Amino acid sequence: MAAQLDHQAGMSRWLLPLQDELVIWCCIDYAVSFGVQNQVTIRIEQPFVYTGIDGLEHLIVPEADPVKVAPVLAITRLSVRAAYAYDDGHLEVTFSDGSTIGVPSAQDYEPWELTGPGGLKMVSVPGGELSVWRSTSASP
């Protein structure tokens, strides 16, 4: 399992190894984190937009009142339809019910990160870039 680089419309993006994976947990602390069955985890620490199946956009501020962050809990037990990380640092995730998460890049902070098996790690770094680490050796 690995992220795959894709080029579309002049912008590089990474297809994340989340497609068809079930979101098995979602956690709110001072961030919003969720994990899927294949042990990939995404942690979002900066404000982002969750768009529900009704089309309503919710500005989710992870460090705010946890009750106001609650709409994003609806992703639990959904499958991921598609997930992309872009070279400019933003993240887009679409779920099986049509809801979405969109995380912009940031100038001063790391808004999100992804970790997974085999040494996979992606971080949206300050200044609007993406850092990617992948294992170069095959696992047994």
N, C-alpha and C positions, 0 to 999 in steps of 0.2 A: 504494500500500500504506500503510495507516495502522491505528493502533489504533482500535477502535470502542467508544464508551461504551455500556454496557448496564446496566439496572437490574433486579435480581432480588432478591426477598425483602427489600426495604427496604435493600439494600446496593448501592452503585455498584461496578461492576467494568468493566474494560477487556478486550475480546477482543483478544488480541495477534495480530499478523500472522504466525503460525507454523503455522496449521492446514495439515496435509498436506505440510508442508515436511520434507525429509530433513535430519537432523543429520549434517553432513559432517565436523565435527571437534569434539573435546573436549580441553581442555587443563587441566592441573593445575599451578599454581605455588603462590602463597599464596592462591589463589582457585580456583574451578572455573568454567571458561568453556566455552561451546559455541556453535557457529554453524550456521545452516541455509542451504540453497541460496539463499534470497532475500536474503542478506547481513544478516540480523538476528543479533545476538550478545547473549547473556545472560552476565553475569559475576556470580557469587555469592561473596561474601567472608566470610559468616558461617555458623555451623553451620545445617544444614538436614537434612531427612529425605528419603532416597531409598528408595522402596518398590519392590522388585523384583517380577518376574512371579510369584515364589513367595509373595508376600505378606509377606516378611520386611522389616522396617523397619531401615534402616541410618542411624545418625546420622553424617552426613558433616561433618567439621570441616576445612575447607580448609587451615588453617595447620598441621594435624597431620601426622603421618607420611604421606607420599604413598601408601604401600602400603595404609593403612587407608581411603584415599579411593577406591581402585580400583573398588569395586562400581559407582560412578556411570558409569564408562567404558562400561558396557553400553548406554547410550543412543546411542552412536555408530552410525550407519547405520540408526537407527530413524526413522520419521516422527512428527511431533507430531500427536496427535489433537486436543488442545485446550490452550490456554494462556490464563490469566486473571491480571491484576494487579488487586488490590482497593484501594479508596481508603484502607483502613487500612494499606496497605503490604505486605501478604503476597502471595505469588506461588504459583500452582498450575500445573503443567505435567503433562499426561498424554500418554504415548507410545503408539505403535501396538501394542505388545505388552502394554499394560495397566500398565506400570510408571509411577511418578509421582515428581515432585519437588515438595516443599512447603517454601517458605522463609517463615518468620515475619517479621513486622516487628520492629524493634528500637528501643529508647529512646535509645541513645547512638551508634549507627553507621548507615551505609548498607549494609544487608545485600545488596542486589542492584541491578543496573542493566541496562537494555536499550538497545541502540543499533541503528539501522537506516538505510536509505537515506532520502533526502528530509528529513533533519534530525530524524528521530524519535529521541527520547531519553526514557526513563522511569527514574526513580530512586526507590527506597524510601528516604525520608529519615528521620532520627532523629525519634522521637516517634510513629511509626506513621502516616505520611502518604505520599502518592504525588505526585511532581512529574512533570509531563508537558510535553514540548516537541514541537511539530509544526510543520513548515514551513507557512506560510500561503500560499505561492505554489506554483503548479503547476509541475512540472518539465517541460522540453521533451521 
